[in-house]
Amino acid sequence: MLGLCVCVCVCVCVCVCVCVCVQNSAVSHRSGSVKTSIQVTWSPQSTTDRNPVHFHASFVQNFRTFWVSVTSPTVTFINNSTGGSETPPPSPTTTSPLPNTTMLQPAEPAEKISRVDCGVTKVCFSQPSDCDPAVSADCYFMSAMMLSPSDAAVRYELTGPSDGYVSFGFSDDQMMGNDDIYICGVGSDGLVRLQRVFSTGRTTPQAVPLGNVSELTVSAEDRVISCSFTSMNSISTQRSNGLKNSYYLLFAHGPSSRGQIQFHTATFISTDKVHISRPQTIREAGRPPIIRAHGALMLTAWMTAGSLGMMVARYLRGMAQGQTLWGKDVWFLVHVAVMSVTTAATVIAFILPFSHVQTWSEGAHPVFGCLVMSFSFFQPILALLRCGPQHPLRFLFYWSHVLNALVIKALAVAAIFTGLKLIDSSLDQWLMKVMGGFISWEVLFFILMEVHVKWKVNRADSLESNMITADLLLVVLFLLGNISFLVALLVGIGTS
């Protein structure tokens, strides 16, 4: 306590003090035993000074972990009679900064969180941009509002759909690590609690005391988790400290297991550093160029180049029948060239995210990506080891080559869908819908080509030239639609 009284105290687990008014006084304890709580009883002297009082405390866990100047709620004096008599002193307050206070469970349901007053009295950060949690359940949203210009109290709101937790934090950069984070999550008993942690990178964040947090309300309804609370804690990162500094805002959400948070499934980060004392609407930072290049290469490789290579080998052999180049059929050379481009693009796209993140990422997307890379590696090796066209075991190569290609295609589509879901922040998920149209277009034309092949088998040779023309028209029409979908998705990736 920093105030006007010096206190002589005897403390074992409970401190009882006799204080004499001296400026800048404090109370401590002499016992070196480990404590989970300290109780101090303070009785103000009878004086006409009735100004509000704040108590400040410092806590030490070990030589490397300690908290300085944790501020209490304001204590005010109340007179109940005209004679000026004072009310009895309030009951002692117990502060427990060690592990049992790193998480707080309120008794009140959460207040309604909305975009009202965003940019007017509070800082707002959301995904999709400008979404309103009061209108849409698919809205990840946080806000911060200074309760008064001269006060250190900040009112925070946090909400979003999740099976485990939603969280926001303050960072000196746009990477995870050395960040001051608040987590609103579902515990092992199904109740929502607030937790404060300090992230250290890719490892599980370290829980720290909540400090001076009050007026906490929470809710969990239809997978939407919400927390609202008032904090008088200073923001603390590795390089910065205090509410007057600027920070990047981080938002993350993910699952939890038995009350323990798991690796986040998605994150978004502010474009620029933010002063939370300056009301504004914050924009989400775009994806790094190297990640967008990864998505563009994979999309082009397996939705356009790979599809064209498969179509040439399956349906267009007859168009160049008998035509050779360097002793090889022209259709075969086209197939090899297109699939070589597909494989090269896959390898480059596979390397890019690992070179950027430099570690393994959680979720289904990297798993699908690794499977695509593995099967793609064996496909050209299998082709180089093929036997001759007249060999009795040629059918083994044919079916293994075809089935491996179909497996790669299916895995690539799954990887693209899961990847687009990670970057599509629009309310209507339009990238996912365009990808669905892309797949439908491709499936439609493969069915049409198969029907056309079966139909050609039963036709007379005199109609062969017309059939070849029909093949060519179908392929051209397929490519026109394919490229249209590709361009739309590339634009979406570029603006993500």
RODO-2510 file (C-alpha; in nm, 4 decimals, decimal comma):
residues 496
     n   res          X          Y          Z
     1     m     0,0000     0,0000     0,0000
     2     l     0,1401     0,3352    -0,1021
     3     g    -0,0367     0,6029     0,0980
     4     l     0,0050     0,8319     0,3967
     5     c     0,0652     0,5797     0,6735
     6     v     0,3585     0,3636     0,7773
     7     c     0,2475     0,0339     0,9233
     8     v     0,4166    -0,1973     1,1720
     9     c     0,2880    -0,5464     1,0970
    10     v     0,3296    -0,9048     1,2078
    11     c     0,2500    -1,1421     0,9187
    12     v     0,2396    -1,5174     0,9043
    13     c    -0,0636    -1,5812     0,6855
    14     v    -0,2696    -1,2879     0,8142
    15     c    -0,1255    -0,9406     0,8746
    16     v    -0,2553    -0,7117     1,1498
    17     c    -0,1024    -0,3655     1,1330
    18     v    -0,0806    -0,0501     1,3417
    19     c    -0,0138     0,2463     1,1126
    20     v     0,1218     0,5952     1,1677
    21     c     0,0634     0,8581     0,9006
    22     v     0,3841     0,8982     0,7040
    23     q     0,4027     0,9787     0,3361
    24     n     0,4927     0,6977     0,0911
    25     s     0,4509     0,4191     0,3450
    26     a     0,4112     0,0490     0,2738
    27     v     0,3271    -0,2810     0,4396
    28     s     0,5198    -0,6043     0,3874
    29     h     0,5823    -0,9341     0,5689
    30     r     0,8868    -1,0907     0,7315
    31     s     0,8223    -1,4621     0,6917
    32     g     1,0028    -1,6322     0,4040
    33     s     0,7492    -1,9144     0,3736
    34     v     0,5548    -1,9617     0,0502
    35     k     0,2085    -1,8039     0,0679
    36     t    -0,1027    -1,8304    -0,1426
    37     s    -0,2660    -1,5227     0,0102
    38     i    -0,1939    -1,2268     0,2362
    39     q    -0,4701    -1,0541     0,4351
    40     v    -0,4173    -0,6990     0,5607
    41     t    -0,6668    -0,5020     0,7717
    42     w    -0,6414    -0,1257     0,7318
    43     s    -0,8403     0,1232     0,9405
    44     p    -0,8215     0,4880     0,8263
    45     q    -0,7623     0,7516     1,0900
    46     s    -1,0510     0,9822     1,1710
    47     t    -0,9836     1,2785     0,9456
    48     t    -1,1716     1,5203     0,7303
    49     d    -0,9848     1,3949     0,4241
    50     r    -1,2304     1,1709     0,2457
    51     n    -1,0611     1,1374    -0,0934
    52     p    -1,0828     0,7997    -0,2714
    53     v    -0,7993     0,5574    -0,1972
    54     h    -0,6147     0,3112    -0,4205
    55     f    -0,4003     0,0294    -0,2838
    56     h    -0,0929    -0,0786    -0,4816
    57     a     0,0742    -0,4155    -0,4321
    58     s     0,3713    -0,6050    -0,5720
    59     f     0,3982    -0,9839    -0,5816
    60     v     0,7037    -1,2035    -0,6244
    61     q     0,6792    -1,5660    -0,7353
    62     n     1,0526    -1,6133    -0,7939
    63     f     1,3521    -1,4063    -0,9033
    64     r     1,2369    -1,4071    -1,2681
    65     t     0,8596    -1,3836    -1,2223
    66     f     0,7069    -1,0898    -1,0376
    67     w     0,4308    -0,8284    -1,0725
    68     v     0,4743    -0,4639    -0,9809
    69     s     0,2107    -0,2043    -0,8880
    70     v    -0,1047    -0,4136    -0,9166
    71     t    -0,3777    -0,1577    -0,8415
    72     s    -0,6885    -0,2272    -0,6345
    73     p    -1,0390    -0,0997    -0,7106
    74     t    -1,1103     0,2476    -0,5718
    75     v    -1,2034     0,2606    -0,2013
    76     t    -1,4401     0,5473    -0,1131
    77     f    -1,5594     0,6791     0,2248
    78     i    -1,9324     0,7061     0,2993
    79     n    -2,1026     0,9233     0,5647
    80     n    -2,4478     0,8018     0,6671
    81     s    -2,5413     1,0910     0,9021
    82     t    -2,5363     1,4676     0,9038
    83     g    -2,3011     1,4549     1,1948
    84     g    -2,0344     1,3293     0,9677
    85     s    -1,9848     0,9958     1,1376
    86     e    -1,8073     0,7468     0,9202
    87     t    -1,9217     0,3972     0,8406
    88     p    -1,7355     0,1008     0,9844
    89     p    -1,4319     0,0018     0,7833
    90     p    -1,4999    -0,2430     0,5028
    91     s    -1,4286    -0,6098     0,5520
    92     p    -1,0753    -0,7205     0,4726
    93     t    -0,9943    -0,7862     0,1084
    94     t    -0,7903    -1,0914     0,0171
    95     t    -0,5744    -1,0810    -0,2933
    96     s    -0,4408    -1,4094    -0,4365
    97     p    -0,2088    -1,3421    -0,7284
    98     l    -0,0654    -1,6936    -0,7618
    99     p    -0,2028    -1,9761    -0,9830
   100     n    -0,5530    -1,9783    -0,8343
   101     t    -0,6142    -1,6253    -0,9680
   102     t    -0,4901    -1,6797    -1,3222
   103     m    -0,8484    -1,7662    -1,4142
   104     l    -1,1721    -1,5954    -1,3139
   105     q    -1,5293    -1,7193    -1,3326
   106     p    -1,8087    -1,4611    -1,2999
   107     a    -2,1555    -1,4979    -1,1602
   108     e    -2,3273    -1,2744    -1,4162
   109     p    -2,4265    -1,3516    -1,7775
   110     a    -2,2501    -1,1536    -2,0489
   111     e    -2,3828    -0,8221    -2,1626
   112     k    -2,4852    -0,7848    -2,5266
   113     i    -2,1794    -0,7096    -2,7386
   114     s    -2,2232    -0,5028    -3,0554
   115     r    -2,0497    -0,2603    -3,2911
   116     v    -2,2324     0,0369    -3,1413
   117     d    -1,9884     0,3276    -3,0803
   118     c    -1,7043     0,1633    -3,2739
   119     g    -1,4686     0,4422    -3,3783
   120     v    -1,6579     0,6849    -3,1515
   121     t    -1,5767     0,5752    -2,7978
   122     k    -1,4050     0,2411    -2,8504
   123     v    -1,1452     0,0613    -3,0605
   124     c    -1,2949    -0,2291    -3,2586
   125     f    -1,1274    -0,5199    -3,4363
   126     s    -1,3218    -0,7934    -3,6136
   127     q    -1,3298    -1,0648    -3,8766
   128     p    -1,5044    -1,0330    -4,1181
   129     s    -1,4363    -0,6622    -4,1304
   130     d    -1,7268    -0,4512    -4,0030
   131     c    -1,9256    -0,7550    -3,8850
   132     d    -2,1609    -0,7003    -3,5909
   133     p    -2,1753    -0,9763    -3,3253
   134     a    -2,5228    -0,8560    -3,2289
   135     v    -2,6431    -0,9412    -3,5806
   136     s    -2,4284    -1,2351    -3,6956
   137     a    -2,3055    -1,5303    -3,4914
   138     d    -2,0189    -1,5807    -3,7393
   139     c    -1,8350    -1,2722    -3,6175
   140     y    -1,5058    -1,2643    -3,4310
   141     f    -1,4989    -0,9324    -3,2489
   142     m    -1,3113    -0,7454    -2,9776
   143     s    -1,3317    -0,3889    -2,8526
   144     a    -1,1478    -0,1703    -2,6026
   145     m    -1,2831     0,1474    -2,4455
   146     m    -1,1049     0,3796    -2,2021
   147     l    -1,3536     0,4565    -1,9247
   148     s    -1,2062     0,8030    -1,8679
   149     p    -0,9134     0,9977    -2,0168
   150     s    -0,7331     1,0227    -1,6833
   151     d    -0,8049     0,6679    -1,5657
   152     a    -0,6191     0,3458    -1,6385
   153     a    -0,9415     0,1432    -1,6548
   154     v    -1,0273    -0,0164    -1,9900
   155     r    -1,3500    -0,1957    -2,0764
   156     y    -1,2837    -0,4949    -2,3044
   157     e    -1,5331    -0,7002    -2,5061
   158     l    -1,4521    -1,0310    -2,6749
   159     t    -1,6754    -1,2712    -2,8668
   160     g    -1,6756    -1,5286    -3,1455
   161     p    -1,7856    -1,8805    -3,2463
   162     s    -1,5550    -2,1501    -3,1095
   163     d    -1,5572    -2,4972    -2,9547
   164     g    -1,2946    -2,4007    -2,6989
   165     y    -1,1809    -2,0413    -2,6656
   166     v    -1,1493    -1,6976    -2,8208
   167     s    -0,8667    -1,4623    -2,7304
   168     f    -0,7063    -1,1292    -2,8069
   169     g    -0,3656    -0,9904    -2,7270
   170     f    -0,1197    -0,7069    -2,7638
   171     s     0,2093    -0,7524    -2,9473
   172     d     0,5129    -0,5504    -3,0524
   173     d     0,5139    -0,7257    -3,3916
   174     q     0,2855    -0,9327    -3,6135
   175     m     0,4185    -1,2686    -3,4959
   176     m     0,3152    -1,4831    -3,2009
   177     g     0,5543    -1,4562    -2,9061
   178     n     0,6085    -1,2163    -2,6126
   179     d     0,2442    -1,1055    -2,6199
   180     d     0,0025    -0,9994    -2,3442
   181     i    -0,3132    -1,2070    -2,4021
   182     y    -0,6611    -1,2469    -2,2506
   183     i    -0,8393    -1,5779    -2,3153
   184     c    -1,2131    -1,6366    -2,2816
   185     g    -1,2590    -2,0132    -2,2788
   186     v    -1,4747    -2,3039    -2,1702
   187     g    -1,3362    -2,4959    -1,8730
   188     s    -1,3488    -2,8689    -1,8061
   189     d    -1,6762    -2,8174    -1,6158
   190     g    -1,8395    -2,6418    -1,9125
   191     l    -1,8270    -2,2972    -1,7516
   192     v    -1,6723    -1,9961    -1,9246
   193     r    -1,3725    -1,8363    -1,7550
   194     l    -1,1358    -1,5507    -1,8239
   195     q    -0,7633    -1,6157    -1,8218
   196     r    -0,4566    -1,4005    -1,8757
   197     v    -0,1429    -1,5483    -2,0337
   198     f     0,1907    -1,4424    -2,1748
   199     s     0,2796    -1,6153    -2,5010
   200     t     0,6296    -1,7371    -2,5697
   201     g     0,5890    -1,8428    -2,9340
   202     r     0,4902    -2,1933    -3,0410
   203     t     0,4765    -2,3366    -2,6897
   204     t     0,1735    -2,3253    -2,4610
   205     p     0,1351    -1,9705    -2,3222
   206     q     0,2336    -1,9156    -1,9602
   207     a    -0,0572    -1,8346    -1,7290
   208     v    -0,0118    -1,5158    -1,5272
   209     p    -0,2307    -1,3578    -1,2569
   210     l    -0,5341    -1,1717    -1,3849
   211     g    -0,4382    -0,8745    -1,1735
   212     n    -0,6901    -0,5947    -1,1375
   213     v    -0,9880    -0,7249    -1,3366
   214     s    -1,3473    -0,6547    -1,2368
   215     e    -1,7054    -0,6425    -1,3698
   216     l    -1,6594    -0,9679    -1,5611
   217     t    -1,9576    -1,1121    -1,7479
   218     v    -1,9499    -1,4160    -1,9766
   219     s    -2,1726    -1,6396    -2,1871
   220     a    -2,1539    -1,9449    -2,4128
   221     e    -2,4531    -1,9998    -2,6367
   222     d    -2,4770    -2,1874    -2,9689
   223     r    -2,0939    -2,2167    -2,9822
   224     v    -2,0545    -1,8383    -2,9418
   225     i    -1,8270    -1,7549    -2,6470
   226     s    -1,8349    -1,4012    -2,5040
   227     c    -1,6537    -1,2138    -2,2271
   228     s    -1,6760    -0,8519    -2,1128
   229     f    -1,4598    -0,7136    -1,8335
   230     t    -1,2913    -0,4049    -1,6949
   231     s    -0,9152    -0,4104    -1,6468
   232     m    -0,6832    -0,1685    -1,4739
   233     n    -0,3802    -0,3774    -1,5710
   234     s    -0,1024    -0,2204    -1,7684
   235     i    -0,0242    -0,3825    -2,1049
   236     s     0,3101    -0,5590    -2,0824
   237     t     0,5136    -0,7121    -2,3672
   238     q     0,8832    -0,7791    -2,3970
   239     r     0,9697    -0,4396    -2,5443
   240     s     0,6810    -0,2140    -2,4378
   241     n     0,4823    -0,1410    -2,1260
   242     g     0,1812     0,0784    -2,0590
   243     l    -0,1503     0,1829    -2,2099
   244     k    -0,0009     0,4879    -2,3813
   245     n     0,2148     0,2817    -2,6172
   246     s     0,0929     0,1378    -2,9467
   247     y     0,0608    -0,2345    -3,0141
   248     y    -0,0503    -0,4743    -3,2838
   249     l    -0,3797    -0,6427    -3,1993
   250     l    -0,3900    -1,0221    -3,2240
   251     f    -0,7028    -1,2373    -3,2312
   252     a    -0,6977    -1,6167    -3,2112
   253     h    -0,9511    -1,8913    -3,1555
   254     g    -0,9347    -2,2666    -3,1281
   255     p    -1,0373    -2,5811    -2,9407
   256     s    -0,9734    -2,6770    -2,5812
   257     s    -0,9358    -3,0129    -2,4096
   258     r    -1,0438    -3,0541    -2,0465
   259     g    -1,0173    -2,6812    -1,9991
   260     q    -0,6690    -2,6550    -2,1528
   261     i    -0,6378    -2,4456    -2,4671
   262     q    -0,5055    -2,6195    -2,7785
   263     f    -0,3209    -2,4700    -3,0749
   264     h    -0,5353    -2,2054    -3,2433
   265     t    -0,7214    -2,2956    -3,5619
   266     a    -0,7120    -1,9405    -3,6987
   267     t    -0,5690    -1,5988    -3,6201
   268     f    -0,5897    -1,2475    -3,7573
   269     i    -0,3682    -0,9484    -3,6862
   270     s    -0,4097    -0,5731    -3,7230
   271     t    -0,2451    -0,4007    -4,0180
   272     d    -0,0796    -0,1337    -3,8025
   273     k    -0,0013    -0,0669    -3,4382
   274     v    -0,2917     0,0711    -3,2376
   275     h    -0,3376     0,3107    -2,9435
   276     i    -0,6358     0,1739    -2,7529
   277     s    -0,6983     0,5230    -2,6129
   278     r    -0,7832     0,6452    -2,9657
   279     p    -1,1243     0,5137    -3,0795
   280     q    -1,1096     0,3652    -3,4293
   281     t    -1,2031     0,0630    -3,6387
   282     i    -0,8992    -0,1562    -3,6996
   283     r    -0,8379    -0,3382    -4,0263
   284     e    -0,7020    -0,6901    -4,0478
   285     a    -0,3564    -0,7306    -4,1997
   286     g    -0,3403    -0,9170    -4,5301
   287     r    -0,1752    -1,2547    -4,5705
   288     p     0,2023    -1,2488    -4,6290
   289     p     0,2894    -1,2528    -5,0034
   290     i     0,4713    -1,5835    -4,9644
   291     i     0,1537    -1,7504    -4,8316
   292     r    -0,0545    -1,6025    -5,1128
   293     a     0,2021    -1,7313    -5,3636
   294     h     0,1694    -2,0766    -5,2072
   295     g    -0,2070    -2,0725    -5,2540
   296     a    -0,1880    -1,9406    -5,6102
   297     l     0,0643    -2,2066    -5,7169
   298     m    -0,1285    -2,4965    -5,5648
   299     l    -0,4546    -2,3746    -5,7124
   300     t    -0,3071    -2,3322    -6,0615
   301     a    -0,1239    -2,6646    -6,0413
   302     w    -0,4141    -2,8893    -5,9476
   303     m    -0,7249    -2,7091    -6,0690
   304     t    -0,5961    -2,6089    -6,4138
   305     a    -0,2646    -2,7659    -6,5186
   306     g    -0,3287    -3,1015    -6,3533
   307     s    -0,6846    -3,1205    -6,4860
   308     l    -0,5662    -3,0382    -6,8384
   309     g    -0,2948    -3,3058    -6,8226
   310     m    -0,5456    -3,5684    -6,7108
   311     m    -0,7903    -3,4667    -6,9824
   312     v    -0,5266    -3,4822    -7,2584
   313     a    -0,4188    -3,8328    -7,1575
   314     r    -0,7735    -3,9616    -7,1225
   315     y    -0,9709    -3,7970    -7,4031
   316     l    -0,7501    -3,6265    -7,6635
   317     r    -0,5283    -3,9070    -7,7880
   318     g    -0,7363    -3,9444    -8,1032
   319     m    -0,6912    -3,5812    -8,2081
   320     a    -0,3172    -3,6305    -8,2721
   321     q    -0,3238    -4,0006    -8,3558
   322     g    -0,0211    -4,0985    -8,5640
   323     q     0,1533    -3,7629    -8,5125
   324     t     0,4911    -3,7877    -8,3440
   325     l     0,7665    -3,5557    -8,2303
   326     w     1,1138    -3,6784    -8,1341
   327     g     0,9808    -4,0308    -8,1700
   328     k     0,6986    -3,9790    -7,9185
   329     d     0,3273    -3,9245    -7,9677
   330     v     0,2357    -3,5567    -7,9539
   331     w    -0,0438    -3,6137    -7,6985
   332     f     0,2085    -3,7908    -7,4737
   333     l     0,4557    -3,5014    -7,4925
   334     v     0,1789    -3,2526    -7,4094
   335     h     0,0707    -3,4674    -7,1149
   336     v     0,4280    -3,4980    -6,9826
   337     a     0,4933    -3,1236    -7,0230
   338     v     0,1748    -3,0171    -6,8445
   339     m     0,2166    -3,2666    -6,5601
   340     s     0,5831    -3,1673    -6,5184
   341     v     0,4696    -2,8078    -6,4681
   342     t     0,2117    -2,9336    -6,2177
   343     t     0,4712    -3,1279    -6,0191
   344     a     0,7227    -2,8403    -6,0220
   345     a     0,4573    -2,5928    -5,9022
   346     t     0,3555    -2,8365    -5,6273
   347     v     0,7134    -2,8708    -5,5006
   348     i     0,7684    -2,4932    -5,4955
   349     a     0,4313    -2,4287    -5,3310
   350     f     0,5067    -2,6956    -5,0707
   351     i     0,8381    -2,5330    -4,9730
   352     l     0,7104    -2,1736    -4,9468
   353     p     0,5003    -2,1931    -4,6256
   354     f     0,7627    -2,3985    -4,4426
   355     s     1,0308    -2,1453    -4,5308
   356     h     0,8061    -1,8684    -4,3966
   357     v     0,6721    -2,0291    -4,0776
   358     q     0,9762    -2,2540    -4,0182
   359     t     0,7750    -2,5003    -3,8135
   360     w     0,4776    -2,7342    -3,8352
   361     s     0,1320    -2,5766    -3,8327
   362     e    -0,1707    -2,7391    -3,6765
   363     g    -0,4914    -2,8278    -3,8586
   364     a    -0,6016    -3,0401    -4,1535
   365     h    -0,4576    -2,8191    -4,4277
   366     p    -0,0870    -2,9013    -4,3778
   367     v    -0,1727    -3,2718    -4,3460
   368     f    -0,3503    -3,2716    -4,6827
   369     g    -0,0633    -3,0713    -4,8315
   370     c     0,1971    -3,3227    -4,7159
   371     l    -0,0072    -3,6108    -4,8574
   372     v    -0,0355    -3,4320    -5,1932
   373     m     0,3405    -3,3784    -5,1980
   374     s     0,4111    -3,7425    -5,1095
   375     f     0,1880    -3,8916    -5,3788
   376     s     0,3080    -3,6339    -5,6330
   377     f     0,6675    -3,7399    -5,5667
   378     f     0,5945    -4,1032    -5,6546
   379     q     0,3835    -4,0319    -5,9647
   380     p     0,6711    -3,9326    -6,2014
   381     i     0,8905    -4,2116    -6,0608
   382     l     0,6155    -4,4589    -6,1414
   383     a     0,5901    -4,3145    -6,4939
   384     l     0,9658    -4,3489    -6,5544
   385     l     0,9561    -4,7150    -6,4491
   386     r     0,6631    -4,8043    -6,6750
   387     c     0,6856    -5,1084    -6,9012
   388     g     0,6287    -5,1030    -7,2787
   389     p     0,2819    -5,0686    -7,4360
   390     q     0,2751    -5,4367    -7,5373
   391     h     0,4058    -5,5783    -7,2104
   392     p     0,1636    -5,8222    -7,0428
   393     l     0,1904    -5,6321    -6,7122
   394     r     0,1258    -5,2930    -6,8705
   395     f    -0,2212    -5,2853    -6,7110
   396     l    -0,0597    -5,2733    -6,3647
   397     f     0,1193    -4,9512    -6,4538
   398     y    -0,1915    -4,8070    -6,6154
   399     w    -0,4224    -4,8603    -6,3186
   400     s    -0,1669    -4,7648    -6,0550
   401     h    -0,0897    -4,4446    -6,2497
   402     v    -0,4587    -4,3596    -6,2879
   403     l    -0,5555    -4,4386    -5,9286
   404     n    -0,2598    -4,2457    -5,7860
   405     a    -0,3581    -3,9448    -5,9993
   406     l    -0,7163    -3,9605    -5,8722
   407     v    -0,5977    -3,9826    -5,5102
   408     i    -0,3705    -3,6799    -5,5600
   409     k    -0,6553    -3,4875    -5,7199
   410     a    -0,8931    -3,5644    -5,4311
   411     l    -0,6328    -3,4708    -5,1693
   412     a    -0,5450    -3,1512    -5,3568
   413     v    -0,9108    -3,0463    -5,3647
   414     a    -0,9379    -3,1121    -4,9890
   415     a    -0,6186    -2,9116    -4,9270
   416     i    -0,7485    -2,6205    -5,1354
   417     f    -1,0829    -2,6139    -4,9546
   418     t    -0,9196    -2,6175    -4,6100
   419     g    -0,6692    -2,3539    -4,7224
   420     l    -0,9382    -2,1219    -4,8572
   421     k    -1,1318    -2,1596    -4,5330
   422     l    -0,8285    -2,0264    -4,3458
   423     i    -0,8049    -1,7093    -4,5549
   424     d    -1,1693    -1,6422    -4,6472
   425     s    -1,2805    -1,3745    -4,4001
   426     s    -1,5919    -1,2667    -4,5919
   427     l    -1,9333    -1,2981    -4,4302
   428     d    -2,0730    -1,5105    -4,7131
   429     q    -1,7560    -1,7219    -4,7580
   430     w    -1,7537    -1,6434    -5,1310
   431     l    -1,4163    -1,8072    -5,1964
   432     m    -1,5524    -2,1385    -5,0722
   433     k    -1,8589    -2,0997    -5,2930
   434     v    -1,6487    -2,0197    -5,6012
   435     m    -1,4342    -2,3250    -5,5305
   436     g    -1,7501    -2,5332    -5,5062
   437     g    -1,8551    -2,4035    -5,8480
   438     f    -1,5062    -2,4793    -5,9805
   439     i    -1,5305    -2,8441    -5,8726
   440     s    -1,8845    -2,8763    -6,0094
   441     w    -1,7727    -2,7383    -6,3474
   442     e    -1,4866    -2,9871    -6,3670
   443     v    -1,6973    -3,2860    -6,2625
   444     l    -1,9631    -3,1893    -6,5186
   445     f    -1,7145    -3,1864    -6,8057
   446     f    -1,5457    -3,5101    -6,7064
   447     i    -1,8915    -3,6720    -6,7099
   448     l    -1,9667    -3,5174    -7,0518
   449     m    -1,6343    -3,6387    -7,1897
   450     e    -1,6925    -3,9910    -7,0575
   451     v    -2,0383    -3,9996    -7,2149
   452     h    -1,8910    -3,8715    -7,5402
   453     v    -1,6217    -4,1409    -7,5385
   454     k    -1,8816    -4,4162    -7,4908
   455     w    -2,0939    -4,2647    -7,7652
   456     k    -1,8012    -4,2574    -8,0110
   457     v    -1,7392    -4,6287    -7,9692
   458     n    -2,0790    -4,7045    -8,1210
   459     r    -2,0546    -4,4614    -8,4150
   460     a    -1,9371    -4,5245    -8,7702
   461     d    -1,5850    -4,4323    -8,8785
   462     s    -1,7276    -4,1826    -9,1289
   463     l    -1,8176    -3,9543    -8,8411
   464     e    -1,4708    -3,9625    -8,6851
   465     s    -1,3720    -3,6109    -8,7978
   466     n    -1,6907    -3,4646    -8,6519
   467     m    -1,6282    -3,6497    -8,3259
   468     i    -1,2755    -3,5075    -8,3014
   469     t    -1,4192    -3,1599    -8,3555
   470     a    -1,6686    -3,2224    -8,0728
   471     d    -1,3824    -3,3348    -7,8464
   472     l    -1,1928    -3,0161    -7,9188
   473     l    -1,4959    -2,7952    -7,8580
   474     l    -1,5656    -2,9618    -7,5234
   475     v    -1,2046    -2,9140    -7,4111
   476     v    -1,2006    -2,5484    -7,5204
   477     l    -1,5293    -2,4819    -7,3393
   478     f    -1,3941    -2,6570    -7,0307
   479     l    -1,0773    -2,4444    -7,0334
   480     l    -1,2719    -2,1190    -7,0714
   481     g    -1,4793    -2,1949    -6,7631
   482     n    -1,1801    -2,3332    -6,5768
   483     i    -0,9722    -2,0200    -6,6321
   484     s    -1,2651    -1,7977    -6,5300
   485     f    -1,2961    -1,9766    -6,1951
   486     l    -0,9169    -1,9738    -6,1548
   487     v    -0,8936    -1,5972    -6,2078
   488     a    -1,1740    -1,5323    -5,9571
   489     l    -1,0001    -1,7407    -5,6909
   490     l    -0,6593    -1,5869    -5,7614
   491     v    -0,8112    -1,2415    -5,7135
   492     g    -0,9617    -1,3571    -5,3837
   493     i    -0,6281    -1,4972    -5,2660
   494     g    -0,4495    -1,1798    -5,3728
   495     t    -0,6824    -0,9597    -5,1690
   496     s    -0,6948    -1,1873    -4,8631
***
